[in-house]
Amino acid sequence: MFQQNPLWSAVPAPAIDVSPVETGETVDLAVVGAGFLGLSTALLAARIGLSVRVVEADRIGAGASGLNGGQVIPGLKLDPETLEARFGARGANMAAFGASTADAVFGLIRSEVMDVPHTRAGWIQVAHTETAMRKAENLVNQWRARGASVDLLGAAEIARLTGATGYLGGWIDRRAGTIDPLAFVRALARAAIATGARIAEGARVTGLRRKGEGWHVETQGGVSFDAGKVVVATNAYSDRLIPGLAQTIVPLSSYQIATARLPKDLDAAVLPEGQAVSDARRILFYFRRSPDGRFMLGGRGPMSGPRGPVDFAHLERTMLRLYPCLRGIAIEHRWSGRVGVTTNHLPHIHEPEPGLIAAIGCQGRGIGLMTALGARLAIYAAGGDVRDLPFPVTPVRPIPFHRFRRLGVAGAIALYRALDRLER
């Protein structure tokens, strides 16, 4: 079996004061999953006075929260005009919430004095066709009308800011930035514990059942406890805990590589000002510099998981196409994680039974989106109104023929790649 070596896991970090679950515990709120969503929920819930127990099947940040590329991009997958046309006033509120998500991350880093490597130099979406440039201009106009710090960029500006070859232009969103995502999720855990929450690792929740007006939570190994309410925050790593939940998303695989530290003479040639970058293709690539000076690039890969370095070869080819100057620089890290995608490209909030709340589907923008959404879930769990939530509470509706998702995804990826090649 191929041994992945995520870049973030190689960075030494102080231990976190986790505490195993003890039978007989009773809390106001149980949170299942110790990623961005679960820990931001736990932090605010504890801060507003709830007793909180977080239970994580593996270790803190073991899922997508500790495996992603660390790009903090505001906004939702759908643009503001589409949201408003589809949902009216609620759509405008969704767009406003999306606009706030990067602020939620960088605000927490600042207010909690978190030791998290980060930069807020912005995010660039580069355009490879005239069609993509027209879309970029439309997005800039939409966000400018809503007060965002965005600009359209020409080919010369893209070349100067990225050093990459082959792009006609693009746009920059200065609200965005980059972080070490595993350092951030660990810092969220420490802040939640300091505020009074308790976190258990290696405590997979195997069952939830009603007990009076609350919930009885069973974990692997027979240890159980009681909670007034439960928030399930497992996203693309969801299992059968809530029937049908895992079938409401398509879990895609995102693969990433990181080079050795680049020599100083390449600093001016490769992302000299530290922006995060994505391209505008349907099957996109994304790239950035790491805090210690490596080049990182990610994109889609086999859904079954990597079998070896060969499954990352397409990323290495893309890296050299964009940056021929990186030829000969060693690839030192290769890893993958899952992205939860919904059919309407929006996060879903469910409450299949009173006091059992789940949120799922980050569409690849999980750092800001799930951090900001966790705060809203905490308020709702504390007795807030459903109108406090940025998205409607909907029934759990599994995707039809979900068992055949791999065939469907493979076909869709092939189609989208063909469309990307044909687009002008």
C-alpha positions as a Markdown table, in Angstrom:
| # | Residue | x | y | z |
|---|---|---|---|---|
| 1 | Met | 0.0 | 0.0 | 0.0 |
| 2 | Phe | 1.3 | 3.5 | -1.0 |
| 3 | Gln | 2.4 | 5.5 | 2.0 |
| 4 | Gln | 1.3 | 9.1 | 1.7 |
| 5 | Asn | 3.3 | 11.8 | 3.3 |
| 6 | Pro | 1.2 | 15.0 | 3.7 |
| 7 | Leu | 3.3 | 18.1 | 4.0 |
| 8 | Trp | 1.4 | 19.5 | 7.0 |
| 9 | Ser | 1.9 | 16.4 | 9.0 |
| 10 | Ala | 5.7 | 16.7 | 8.7 |
| 11 | Val | 5.6 | 20.0 | 10.7 |
| 12 | Pro | 6.2 | 19.4 | 14.5 |
| 13 | Ala | 3.4 | 20.5 | 16.7 |
| 14 | Pro | 2.8 | 20.5 | 20.5 |
| 15 | Ala | 0.5 | 17.9 | 21.9 |
| 16 | Ile | -3.2 | 18.6 | 22.4 |
| 17 | Asp | -4.8 | 17.9 | 25.8 |
| 18 | Val | -7.4 | 15.4 | 24.6 |
| 19 | Ser | -9.5 | 13.5 | 27.2 |
| 20 | Pro | -11.1 | 10.1 | 26.6 |
| 21 | Val | -14.9 | 9.7 | 26.9 |
| 22 | Glu | -16.1 | 8.3 | 30.2 |
| 23 | Thr | -19.3 | 6.4 | 30.5 |
| 24 | Gly | -21.9 | 8.4 | 32.3 |
| 25 | Glu | -20.9 | 11.8 | 31.0 |
| 26 | Thr | -23.7 | 14.2 | 30.3 |
| 27 | Val | -23.2 | 17.3 | 28.1 |
| 28 | Asp | -25.3 | 19.9 | 26.4 |
| 29 | Leu | -23.8 | 19.3 | 23.0 |
| 30 | Ala | -22.0 | 16.4 | 21.4 |
| 31 | Val | -20.0 | 17.1 | 18.2 |
| 32 | Val | -19.0 | 14.2 | 16.0 |
| 33 | Gly | -15.9 | 15.0 | 14.0 |
| 34 | Ala | -12.8 | 17.2 | 14.9 |
| 35 | Gly | -12.3 | 19.1 | 11.7 |
| 36 | Phe | -13.0 | 22.8 | 10.9 |
| 37 | Leu | -16.7 | 22.4 | 11.2 |
| 38 | Gly | -16.8 | 20.4 | 14.4 |
| 39 | Leu | -14.2 | 22.4 | 16.2 |
| 40 | Ser | -15.5 | 25.8 | 15.3 |
| 41 | Thr | -18.9 | 24.6 | 16.4 |
| 42 | Ala | -17.4 | 23.4 | 19.7 |
| 43 | Leu | -15.4 | 26.6 | 20.3 |
| 44 | Leu | -18.4 | 29.0 | 20.0 |
| 45 | Ala | -20.8 | 26.6 | 21.8 |
| 46 | Ala | -18.4 | 26.4 | 24.8 |
| 47 | Arg | -17.9 | 30.2 | 24.6 |
| 48 | Ile | -21.7 | 30.8 | 24.9 |
| 49 | Gly | -21.9 | 28.5 | 27.9 |
| 50 | Leu | -22.7 | 25.0 | 26.6 |
| 51 | Ser | -20.9 | 21.9 | 27.9 |
| 52 | Val | -19.4 | 20.3 | 24.9 |
| 53 | Arg | -17.9 | 16.9 | 24.1 |
| 54 | Val | -16.2 | 16.4 | 20.7 |
| 55 | Val | -15.6 | 12.8 | 19.6 |
| 56 | Glu | -13.3 | 12.1 | 16.7 |
| 57 | Ala | -12.9 | 8.6 | 15.1 |
| 58 | Asp | -9.3 | 9.1 | 14.2 |
| 59 | Arg | -7.2 | 12.1 | 15.3 |
| 60 | Ile | -7.8 | 15.9 | 15.1 |
| 61 | Gly | -7.6 | 17.0 | 11.5 |
| 62 | Ala | -7.2 | 13.5 | 10.1 |
| 63 | Gly | -9.7 | 14.1 | 7.4 |
| 64 | Ala | -9.9 | 16.9 | 4.8 |
| 65 | Ser | -9.2 | 19.6 | 7.4 |
| 66 | Gly | -5.6 | 18.4 | 7.7 |
| 67 | Leu | -5.2 | 17.2 | 4.1 |
| 68 | Asn | -6.3 | 20.2 | 2.0 |
| 69 | Gly | -4.2 | 22.8 | 0.2 |
| 70 | Gly | -4.7 | 25.6 | 2.7 |
| 71 | Gln | -6.4 | 28.0 | 0.3 |
| 72 | Val | -8.9 | 30.3 | 2.2 |
| 73 | Ile | -11.2 | 31.5 | -0.5 |
| 74 | Pro | -14.4 | 33.5 | 0.3 |
| 75 | Gly | -17.7 | 33.0 | -1.5 |
| 76 | Leu | -19.7 | 30.0 | -2.5 |
| 77 | Lys | -19.4 | 27.9 | -5.6 |
| 78 | Leu | -22.3 | 29.8 | -7.1 |
| 79 | Asp | -21.9 | 33.5 | -7.8 |
| 80 | Pro | -24.1 | 36.1 | -6.0 |
| 81 | Glu | -26.4 | 36.8 | -9.0 |
| 82 | Thr | -27.1 | 33.1 | -9.5 |
| 83 | Leu | -27.9 | 32.7 | -5.8 |
| 84 | Glu | -30.2 | 35.8 | -5.8 |
| 85 | Ala | -32.0 | 34.6 | -9.0 |
| 86 | Arg | -32.5 | 31.2 | -7.6 |
| 87 | Phe | -33.4 | 32.0 | -4.0 |
| 88 | Gly | -34.3 | 35.7 | -3.8 |
| 89 | Ala | -33.6 | 37.4 | -0.5 |
| 90 | Arg | -32.4 | 34.1 | 1.0 |
| 91 | Gly | -29.9 | 33.9 | -1.9 |
| 92 | Ala | -28.6 | 37.4 | -1.1 |
| 93 | Asn | -28.1 | 36.3 | 2.5 |
| 94 | Met | -26.2 | 33.2 | 1.3 |
| 95 | Ala | -23.9 | 35.4 | -0.8 |
| 96 | Ala | -23.3 | 37.7 | 2.1 |
| 97 | Phe | -22.4 | 34.7 | 4.3 |
| 98 | Gly | -20.1 | 33.4 | 1.7 |
| 99 | Ala | -18.4 | 36.7 | 1.4 |
| 100 | Ser | -17.6 | 36.6 | 5.2 |
| 101 | Thr | -16.0 | 33.2 | 5.3 |
| 102 | Ala | -12.3 | 34.2 | 4.9 |
| 103 | Asp | -12.8 | 36.9 | 7.5 |
| 104 | Ala | -14.0 | 34.2 | 9.9 |
| 105 | Val | -10.7 | 32.3 | 9.6 |
| 106 | Phe | -8.3 | 35.2 | 9.7 |
| 107 | Gly | -10.4 | 36.8 | 12.5 |
| 108 | Leu | -10.1 | 33.7 | 14.6 |
| 109 | Ile | -6.3 | 33.5 | 14.0 |
| 110 | Arg | -6.0 | 37.1 | 15.2 |
| 111 | Ser | -8.5 | 37.1 | 18.1 |
| 112 | Glu | -7.3 | 33.8 | 19.5 |
| 113 | Val | -3.7 | 34.6 | 18.9 |
| 114 | Met | -3.2 | 31.3 | 17.1 |
| 115 | Asp | 0.2 | 30.1 | 16.1 |
| 116 | Val | -0.8 | 29.3 | 12.5 |
| 117 | Pro | 1.5 | 30.2 | 9.5 |
| 118 | His | -0.7 | 32.3 | 7.2 |
| 119 | Thr | -0.7 | 35.1 | 4.7 |
| 120 | Arg | -3.5 | 37.2 | 3.3 |
| 121 | Ala | -2.1 | 38.2 | -0.1 |
| 122 | Gly | -5.3 | 37.2 | -2.0 |
| 123 | Trp | -6.4 | 34.4 | -4.4 |
| 124 | Ile | -6.1 | 34.6 | -8.2 |
| 125 | Gln | -8.3 | 32.6 | -10.6 |
| 126 | Val | -6.4 | 32.4 | -13.9 |
| 127 | Ala | -8.1 | 32.2 | -17.2 |
| 128 | His | -6.9 | 30.1 | -20.1 |
| 129 | Thr | -9.5 | 31.1 | -22.7 |
| 130 | Glu | -11.5 | 34.1 | -23.8 |
| 131 | Thr | -14.6 | 32.5 | -22.4 |
| 132 | Ala | -12.9 | 32.2 | -19.0 |
| 133 | Met | -11.8 | 35.8 | -19.2 |
| 134 | Arg | -15.4 | 36.9 | -19.8 |
| 135 | Lys | -16.5 | 34.9 | -16.8 |
| 136 | Ala | -13.7 | 36.6 | -14.7 |
| 137 | Glu | -14.9 | 40.0 | -15.8 |
| 138 | Asn | -18.5 | 39.1 | -14.8 |
| 139 | Leu | -17.4 | 37.9 | -11.4 |
| 140 | Val | -15.3 | 41.0 | -10.8 |
| 141 | Asn | -18.3 | 43.2 | -11.6 |
| 142 | Gln | -20.6 | 41.2 | -9.3 |
| 143 | Trp | -18.2 | 41.3 | -6.3 |
| 144 | Arg | -17.3 | 45.0 | -6.8 |
| 145 | Ala | -21.0 | 45.9 | -6.7 |
| 146 | Arg | -21.0 | 44.2 | -3.3 |
| 147 | Gly | -18.0 | 46.0 | -1.9 |
| 148 | Ala | -15.3 | 43.4 | -2.3 |
| 149 | Ser | -11.7 | 44.2 | -3.1 |
| 150 | Val | -11.3 | 42.5 | -6.5 |
| 151 | Asp | -9.7 | 43.4 | -9.8 |
| 152 | Leu | -9.5 | 42.0 | -13.3 |
| 153 | Leu | -5.9 | 41.1 | -14.4 |
| 154 | Gly | -4.4 | 41.0 | -17.8 |
| 155 | Ala | -1.8 | 38.6 | -19.1 |
| 156 | Ala | 1.1 | 40.7 | -18.1 |
| 157 | Glu | -0.2 | 41.1 | -14.5 |
| 158 | Ile | -0.8 | 37.3 | -14.3 |
| 159 | Ala | 2.7 | 36.6 | -15.5 |
| 160 | Arg | 4.2 | 39.0 | -13.0 |
| 161 | Leu | 2.2 | 37.8 | -10.0 |
| 162 | Thr | 2.3 | 34.0 | -10.7 |
| 163 | Gly | 5.3 | 33.4 | -13.0 |
| 164 | Ala | 3.1 | 30.8 | -14.7 |
| 165 | Thr | 2.9 | 30.4 | -18.5 |
| 166 | Gly | -0.1 | 30.0 | -20.7 |
| 167 | Tyr | -2.8 | 32.3 | -19.2 |
| 168 | Leu | -4.6 | 35.1 | -20.9 |
| 169 | Gly | -5.4 | 36.9 | -17.6 |
| 170 | Gly | -7.7 | 36.4 | -14.6 |
| 171 | Trp | -8.9 | 38.1 | -11.5 |
| 172 | Ile | -7.7 | 38.6 | -7.9 |
| 173 | Asp | -9.8 | 38.5 | -4.7 |
| 174 | Arg | -7.8 | 40.2 | -2.0 |
| 175 | Arg | -10.1 | 38.9 | 0.8 |
| 176 | Ala | -8.5 | 35.5 | 0.4 |
| 177 | Gly | -5.2 | 34.0 | 1.7 |
| 178 | Thr | -3.4 | 30.8 | 2.6 |
| 179 | Ile | -2.8 | 29.0 | 5.9 |
| 180 | Asp | -1.3 | 25.8 | 7.2 |
| 181 | Pro | -4.6 | 24.0 | 7.5 |
| 182 | Leu | -3.5 | 21.3 | 10.0 |
| 183 | Ala | -1.9 | 24.0 | 12.3 |
| 184 | Phe | -5.3 | 25.8 | 12.1 |
| 185 | Val | -7.4 | 22.9 | 13.0 |
| 186 | Arg | -5.1 | 22.0 | 15.9 |
| 187 | Ala | -5.3 | 25.6 | 17.0 |
| 188 | Leu | -9.1 | 25.4 | 16.9 |
| 189 | Ala | -8.9 | 22.3 | 19.1 |
| 190 | Arg | -6.7 | 24.1 | 21.7 |
| 191 | Ala | -8.9 | 27.1 | 21.7 |
| 192 | Ala | -12.0 | 25.0 | 22.2 |
| 193 | Ile | -10.4 | 23.1 | 25.1 |
| 194 | Ala | -9.2 | 26.3 | 26.7 |
| 195 | Thr | -12.8 | 27.5 | 26.5 |
| 196 | Gly | -14.1 | 24.4 | 28.2 |
| 197 | Ala | -14.8 | 21.8 | 25.5 |
| 198 | Arg | -13.5 | 18.3 | 25.9 |
| 199 | Ile | -12.1 | 16.4 | 22.9 |
| 200 | Ala | -11.6 | 12.6 | 22.5 |
| 201 | Glu | -9.6 | 11.0 | 19.7 |
| 202 | Gly | -9.9 | 7.5 | 18.5 |
| 203 | Ala | -13.6 | 7.4 | 19.6 |
| 204 | Arg | -15.7 | 6.5 | 16.6 |
| 205 | Val | -19.4 | 7.1 | 17.2 |
| 206 | Thr | -21.2 | 3.9 | 16.4 |
| 207 | Gly | -24.8 | 4.7 | 17.4 |
| 208 | Leu | -27.2 | 7.5 | 18.2 |
| 209 | Arg | -30.5 | 7.0 | 19.8 |
| 210 | Arg | -33.1 | 9.1 | 21.5 |
| 211 | Lys | -33.1 | 9.3 | 25.2 |
| 212 | Gly | -35.9 | 11.5 | 26.6 |
| 213 | Glu | -35.5 | 14.8 | 25.0 |
| 214 | Gly | -31.9 | 14.3 | 24.2 |
| 215 | Trp | -29.5 | 11.7 | 22.7 |
| 216 | His | -27.5 | 8.7 | 23.9 |
| 217 | Val | -24.2 | 8.5 | 22.1 |
| 218 | Glu | -22.4 | 5.2 | 21.7 |
| 219 | Thr | -18.8 | 4.9 | 20.8 |
| 220 | Gln | -16.6 | 2.1 | 19.6 |
| 221 | Gly | -15.5 | 0.0 | 22.6 |
| 222 | Gly | -18.8 | 0.3 | 24.4 |
| 223 | Val | -18.3 | 3.7 | 26.1 |
| 224 | Ser | -21.4 | 5.9 | 25.9 |
| 225 | Phe | -22.6 | 9.2 | 27.1 |
| 226 | Asp | -25.7 | 11.5 | 26.9 |
| 227 | Ala | -26.1 | 14.8 | 25.1 |
| 228 | Gly | -28.9 | 17.3 | 24.8 |
| 229 | Lys | -28.1 | 17.8 | 21.1 |
| 230 | Val | -25.7 | 16.4 | 18.6 |
| 231 | Val | -23.9 | 18.0 | 15.6 |
| 232 | Val | -22.5 | 15.6 | 13.1 |
| 233 | Ala | -19.6 | 17.2 | 11.3 |
| 234 | Thr | -18.1 | 14.4 | 9.2 |
| 235 | Asn | -18.6 | 15.8 | 5.7 |
| 236 | Ala | -16.9 | 13.7 | 3.0 |
| 237 | Tyr | -15.9 | 11.1 | 5.6 |
| 238 | Ser | -19.5 | 10.4 | 6.7 |
| 239 | Asp | -20.5 | 6.8 | 7.4 |
| 240 | Arg | -23.8 | 5.2 | 8.3 |
| 241 | Leu | -24.3 | 7.1 | 11.6 |
| 242 | Ile | -27.1 | 9.1 | 10.0 |
| 243 | Pro | -28.9 | 6.8 | 7.5 |
| 244 | Gly | -28.5 | 8.2 | 4.0 |
| 245 | Leu | -26.3 | 11.2 | 4.9 |
| 246 | Ala | -23.2 | 9.8 | 3.1 |
| 247 | Gln | -25.3 | 9.3 | 0.0 |
| 248 | Thr | -26.2 | 13.0 | -0.2 |
| 249 | Ile | -22.8 | 14.0 | -1.5 |
| 250 | Val | -20.3 | 12.8 | -4.1 |
| 251 | Pro | -16.9 | 12.4 | -2.3 |
| 252 | Leu | -14.2 | 13.4 | -4.9 |
| 253 | Ser | -10.5 | 12.8 | -4.4 |
| 254 | Ser | -8.1 | 15.7 | -4.4 |
| 255 | Tyr | -4.4 | 14.9 | -4.9 |
| 256 | Gln | -1.5 | 17.1 | -4.0 |
| 257 | Ile | 2.3 | 17.3 | -4.4 |
| 258 | Ala | 4.9 | 19.6 | -2.8 |
| 259 | Thr | 8.4 | 20.1 | -3.9 |
| 260 | Ala | 11.6 | 20.4 | -1.9 |
| 261 | Arg | 12.2 | 24.0 | -0.7 |
| 262 | Leu | 12.8 | 26.1 | -3.8 |
| 263 | Pro | 16.2 | 27.8 | -4.2 |
| 264 | Lys | 16.3 | 31.5 | -3.5 |
| 265 | Asp | 17.0 | 32.4 | -7.1 |
| 266 | Leu | 13.4 | 31.1 | -8.0 |
| 267 | Asp | 11.6 | 33.3 | -5.4 |
| 268 | Ala | 11.0 | 36.0 | -8.0 |
| 269 | Ala | 9.8 | 33.6 | -10.6 |
| 270 | Val | 7.3 | 31.5 | -8.7 |
| 271 | Leu | 4.4 | 33.3 | -7.0 |
| 272 | Pro | 6.7 | 36.1 | -5.7 |
| 273 | Glu | 3.9 | 37.9 | -3.7 |
| 274 | Gly | 2.4 | 34.7 | -2.1 |
| 275 | Gln | -1.1 | 34.5 | -3.7 |
| 276 | Ala | -3.0 | 31.3 | -3.9 |
| 277 | Val | -4.0 | 30.4 | -7.4 |
| 278 | Ser | -6.7 | 28.2 | -9.1 |
| 279 | Asp | -7.4 | 28.0 | -12.8 |
| 280 | Ala | -10.9 | 28.3 | -14.3 |
| 281 | Arg | -11.1 | 24.9 | -15.9 |
| 282 | Arg | -14.0 | 22.6 | -15.0 |
| 283 | Ile | -11.3 | 20.1 | -13.9 |
| 284 | Leu | -9.1 | 22.6 | -12.2 |
| 285 | Phe | -5.6 | 22.7 | -10.8 |
| 286 | Tyr | -4.7 | 24.9 | -7.8 |
| 287 | Phe | -1.3 | 25.9 | -6.5 |
| 288 | Arg | 0.6 | 28.1 | -4.0 |
| 289 | Arg | 3.9 | 28.4 | -2.0 |
| 290 | Ser | 4.1 | 26.7 | 1.4 |
| 291 | Pro | 5.2 | 28.7 | 4.5 |
| 292 | Asp | 8.7 | 27.1 | 4.2 |
| 293 | Gly | 9.1 | 27.9 | 0.5 |
| 294 | Arg | 8.0 | 24.8 | -1.4 |
| 295 | Phe | 5.8 | 24.8 | -4.4 |
| 296 | Met | 2.5 | 23.0 | -4.0 |
| 297 | Leu | 0.0 | 21.9 | -6.6 |
| 298 | Gly | -3.2 | 19.9 | -6.5 |
| 299 | Gly | -6.0 | 18.5 | -8.7 |
| 300 | Arg | -8.3 | 15.6 | -9.2 |
| 301 | Gly | -7.0 | 12.0 | -9.0 |
| 302 | Pro | -8.4 | 8.4 | -8.9 |
| 303 | Met | -11.4 | 8.0 | -6.5 |
| 304 | Ser | -10.0 | 4.7 | -5.2 |
| 305 | Gly | -7.0 | 6.5 | -3.7 |
| 306 | Pro | -3.4 | 6.6 | -4.7 |
| 307 | Arg | -1.6 | 3.3 | -5.5 |
| 308 | Gly | 1.8 | 4.9 | -5.9 |
| 309 | Pro | 3.7 | 8.0 | -7.3 |
| 310 | Val | 2.3 | 7.2 | -10.8 |
| 311 | Asp | -1.1 | 8.5 | -9.7 |
| 312 | Phe | 0.5 | 11.9 | -9.1 |
| 313 | Ala | 2.3 | 12.1 | -12.4 |
| 314 | His | -0.3 | 14.3 | -14.0 |
| 315 | Leu | 0.3 | 16.9 | -11.3 |
| 316 | Glu | 4.0 | 16.8 | -11.9 |
| 317 | Arg | 3.4 | 17.3 | -15.7 |
| 318 | Thr | 1.1 | 20.2 | -15.0 |
| 319 | Met | 3.7 | 21.8 | -12.7 |
| 320 | Leu | 6.4 | 21.6 | -15.4 |
| 321 | Arg | 4.0 | 23.0 | -18.0 |
| 322 | Leu | 3.2 | 26.0 | -15.8 |
| 323 | Tyr | 6.8 | 26.4 | -14.4 |
| 324 | Pro | 9.5 | 24.9 | -16.7 |
| 325 | Cys | 12.0 | 26.5 | -14.2 |
| 326 | Leu | 11.0 | 23.8 | -11.7 |
| 327 | Arg | 12.4 | 20.9 | -13.8 |
| 328 | Gly | 14.9 | 19.0 | -11.6 |
| 329 | Ile | 13.3 | 20.1 | -8.3 |
| 330 | Ala | 12.4 | 17.0 | -6.3 |
| 331 | Ile | 8.9 | 16.1 | -5.3 |
| 332 | Glu | 9.1 | 15.4 | -1.5 |
| 333 | His | 5.4 | 15.1 | -0.5 |
| 334 | Arg | 2.5 | 13.3 | -2.1 |
| 335 | Trp | -1.0 | 13.0 | -0.5 |
| 336 | Ser | -4.7 | 13.0 | -1.1 |
| 337 | Gly | -8.0 | 13.7 | 0.7 |
| 338 | Arg | -11.7 | 13.8 | 0.0 |
| 339 | Val | -13.9 | 16.7 | -1.0 |
| 340 | Gly | -17.7 | 16.6 | -0.4 |
| 341 | Val | -19.7 | 17.9 | -3.3 |
| 342 | Thr | -23.5 | 18.2 | -3.4 |
| 343 | Thr | -25.7 | 18.2 | -6.5 |
| 344 | Asn | -26.6 | 21.8 | -6.2 |
| 345 | His | -23.1 | 23.0 | -5.2 |
| 346 | Leu | -24.3 | 24.4 | -1.9 |
| 347 | Pro | -23.7 | 23.1 | 1.7 |
| 348 | His | -26.7 | 21.2 | 3.1 |
| 349 | Ile | -28.0 | 21.4 | 6.7 |
| 350 | His | -30.1 | 18.6 | 7.9 |
| 351 | Glu | -32.0 | 17.9 | 11.2 |
| 352 | Pro | -33.6 | 14.4 | 10.6 |
| 353 | Glu | -34.8 | 14.4 | 14.2 |
| 354 | Pro | -35.1 | 17.2 | 16.8 |
| 355 | Gly | -31.6 | 18.0 | 18.2 |
| 356 | Leu | -29.7 | 15.9 | 15.7 |
| 357 | Ile | -28.0 | 18.4 | 13.3 |
| 358 | Ala | -25.7 | 17.7 | 10.4 |
| 359 | Ala | -24.0 | 19.9 | 7.8 |
| 360 | Ile | -22.3 | 18.5 | 4.8 |
| 361 | Gly | -20.8 | 19.5 | 1.4 |
| 362 | Cys | -18.0 | 22.1 | 1.2 |
| 363 | Gln | -17.4 | 22.0 | -2.5 |
| 364 | Gly | -13.7 | 22.4 | -2.0 |
| 365 | Arg | -13.9 | 25.6 | -0.1 |
| 366 | Gly | -14.1 | 24.0 | 3.3 |
| 367 | Ile | -11.6 | 26.1 | 5.4 |
| 368 | Gly | -13.6 | 29.4 | 5.4 |
| 369 | Leu | -17.0 | 27.9 | 4.7 |
| 370 | Met | -17.0 | 25.3 | 7.5 |
| 371 | Thr | -15.3 | 27.6 | 10.0 |
| 372 | Ala | -17.9 | 30.2 | 9.5 |
| 373 | Leu | -20.8 | 27.7 | 9.4 |
| 374 | Gly | -19.7 | 26.1 | 12.7 |
| 375 | Ala | -20.3 | 29.4 | 14.5 |
| 376 | Arg | -23.9 | 29.5 | 13.1 |
| 377 | Leu | -24.5 | 25.8 | 14.1 |
| 378 | Ala | -23.4 | 26.6 | 17.6 |
| 379 | Ile | -25.9 | 29.4 | 17.9 |
| 380 | Tyr | -28.6 | 27.2 | 16.5 |
| 381 | Ala | -27.7 | 24.3 | 18.9 |
| 382 | Ala | -27.9 | 26.7 | 21.8 |
| 383 | Gly | -31.5 | 27.4 | 21.1 |
| 384 | Gly | -31.3 | 29.9 | 18.3 |
| 385 | Asp | -33.8 | 30.3 | 15.5 |
| 386 | Val | -33.5 | 28.4 | 12.3 |
| 387 | Arg | -33.3 | 31.8 | 10.6 |
| 388 | Asp | -29.9 | 32.2 | 12.2 |
| 389 | Leu | -28.6 | 29.6 | 9.7 |
| 390 | Pro | -27.3 | 30.7 | 6.4 |
| 391 | Phe | -28.8 | 27.8 | 4.5 |
| 392 | Pro | -32.2 | 26.1 | 4.8 |
| 393 | Val | -32.7 | 23.0 | 6.9 |
| 394 | Thr | -33.7 | 20.3 | 4.4 |
| 395 | Pro | -34.5 | 16.6 | 4.5 |
| 396 | Val | -31.8 | 14.0 | 4.0 |
| 397 | Arg | -32.2 | 13.1 | 0.3 |
| 398 | Pro | -29.7 | 10.5 | -1.0 |
| 399 | Ile | -28.6 | 10.9 | -4.6 |
| 400 | Pro | -30.3 | 8.4 | -6.8 |
| 401 | Phe | -28.1 | 5.5 | -7.9 |
| 402 | His | -25.4 | 6.7 | -5.5 |
| 403 | Arg | -23.8 | 3.2 | -5.6 |
| 404 | Phe | -22.8 | 3.9 | -9.2 |
| 405 | Arg | -21.2 | 7.3 | -8.4 |
| 406 | Arg | -17.7 | 6.2 | -9.4 |
| 407 | Leu | -18.8 | 5.4 | -12.9 |
| 408 | Gly | -20.8 | 8.7 | -13.1 |
| 409 | Val | -17.9 | 10.8 | -11.8 |
| 410 | Ala | -15.4 | 9.1 | -14.1 |
| 411 | Gly | -17.7 | 9.9 | -17.1 |
| 412 | Ala | -18.3 | 13.5 | -15.9 |
| 413 | Ile | -14.6 | 14.1 | -15.5 |
| 414 | Ala | -13.9 | 12.8 | -19.0 |
| 415 | Leu | -16.6 | 15.0 | -20.4 |
| 416 | Tyr | -15.4 | 18.1 | -18.5 |
| 417 | Arg | -11.8 | 17.6 | -19.6 |
| 418 | Ala | -13.0 | 17.3 | -23.2 |
| 419 | Leu | -15.0 | 20.5 | -22.8 |
| 420 | Asp | -12.0 | 22.3 | -21.3 |
| 421 | Arg | -9.9 | 21.3 | -24.3 |
| 422 | Leu | -12.6 | 22.6 | -26.7 |
| 423 | Glu | -13.4 | 25.9 | -25.0 |
| 424 | Arg | -12.1 | 29.0 | -26.6 |
